[in-house]
Amino acid sequence: MINRRAFLKVTAVAAIGGAMGMTGRVHAQGVEPLALKGYDPVAYFTDAKPTPGLEQFELLWDGQRYRFANALHREMFKTSPDKYAPQFGGLCAMNLSNGVRRESDPHNWVISNGSLYVFAGERGMQNFTKAPAEIAARAAAHLRAQKASATQ
């Protein structure tokens, strides 16, 4: 049996999702998480800087809500999401290479080998540039291991 508080929360989440035009899943905690703290992932490639996205240009992809500065960026992302989406779901690449899941700061970023990497701090970003392929491989291995242990 659902209590009144839980019913109101579910109703509010559904209303927010409907108002945003979302067709994605709703998590128990609420709406899908906002990727890159709302920054436009395509702008890192086209404008070479972090650019805030706008709610009106939002897109649900891979379990996260992405925002874009304009409709063109949203369409570019729709066409090639793997090209523009941050690696490791936007987690800090440097921390993840050490087995630690940590949220990133979208102002600390690097494009390496055609991929976007974000970091929790400037030091992590600087350290990553010393051995990007090795660090990215280590981060990917840790993420795979974490996902595997979560499914067991």
Secondary structure, DSSP 8 states (H G I E B T S, - for coil): ---HHHHHHHHHHHHHHHHTT--S-EETTEE--BGGGGB-TTHHHHTSS--B-EEEEEEEETTEEEEESSHHHHHHHHH-HHHHSBGGGGB-HHHHHTT---B-EEEEEEEETTEEEEESSHHHHHHHTTSHHHHHHHHHHHHHHHHHHHH-
